[in-house]
Amino acid sequence: MMYYKNIATCCLSVKDVKSRLGSAKFLDSSKNLYKWMEEMMEKFDSAGIEMEGRADTSFASEALIENENPTANTRMVT
């Protein structure tokens, strides 16, 4: 997220940041920002990182479990 001129914008690349900054993109501080962004993108957006998914704990996951007796988890209310 980039907050500039009282507007928050989602920027996913250096090109997005440059277009948002306008004429300020030529400043030395902006160039340092681009360099830092490229370092962070190389470090964290690499394809070598494998993310493990979370286990499905929703109510729908119970429907995927096949029980021999479909009424085993039910109760009769009288």
C-alpha positions in Angstrom: 0.0 0.0 0.0 1.2 3.4 -0.8 -0.1 6.5 0.9 0.6 9.7 -1.2 -1.3 13.0 -1.3 -4.0 11.8 1.1 -4.8 8.7 -1.1 -4.0 5.1 -0.3 -3.2 3.1 -3.4 -2.3 -0.6 -3.9 0.9 -0.8 -5.9 2.3 -4.2 -6.9 5.3 -3.1 -8.9 7.8 -0.3 -9.3 6.0 0.8 -12.4 2.8 1.3 -10.4 4.7 3.5 -7.8 6.3 5.6 -10.5 2.9 6.3 -12.2 1.4 7.3 -8.8 4.3 9.6 -7.9 4.1 11.7 -11.1 6.9 14.3 -11.3 8.3 13.2 -7.9 9.5 9.9 -9.5 12.8 11.6 -10.5 13.9 12.5 -6.9 16.8 10.8 -5.3 14.5 9.6 -2.4 12.2 8.0 -5.0 15.1 6.3 -6.7 16.1 4.9 -3.3 12.5 3.7 -2.8 12.6 1.9 -6.1 15.8 0.2 -5.2 14.5 -0.9 -1.9 11.2 -2.2 -3.5 13.2 -4.3 -6.0 15.2 -5.8 -3.2 12.1 -6.7 -1.2 10.4 -8.1 -4.3 13.4 -10.3 -5.0 13.5 -11.5 -1.4 9.8 -12.2 -0.8 8.3 -12.9 -4.3 10.7 -15.6 -5.3 9.2 -18.8 -6.8 11.3 -21.0 -4.5 9.1 -20.3 -1.5 6.5 -22.9 -1.1 3.5 -22.1 1.0 1.6 -24.7 2.9 -2.1 -24.5 2.9 -4.2 -24.5 6.1 -6.2 -27.5 7.0 -9.9 -27.1 6.0 -11.8 -26.6 9.3 -15.0 -25.3 7.8 -18.4 -26.9 8.3 -18.3 -28.0 4.6 -15.2 -30.1 5.3 -17.4 -32.4 7.4 -19.5 -33.2 4.3 -16.5 -34.4 2.5 -15.8 -37.1 5.0 -17.5 -40.2 4.0 -19.0 -42.2 6.9 -20.4 -45.6 6.7 -23.4 -44.5 8.6 -24.7 -41.1 7.4 -26.9 -40.7 10.5 -24.1 -41.5 13.1 -23.7 -37.8 14.0 -27.4 -37.0 14.4 -29.7 -37.0 17.4 -33.4 -37.5 17.6 -35.3 -34.8 19.5 -38.7 -35.8 20.9 
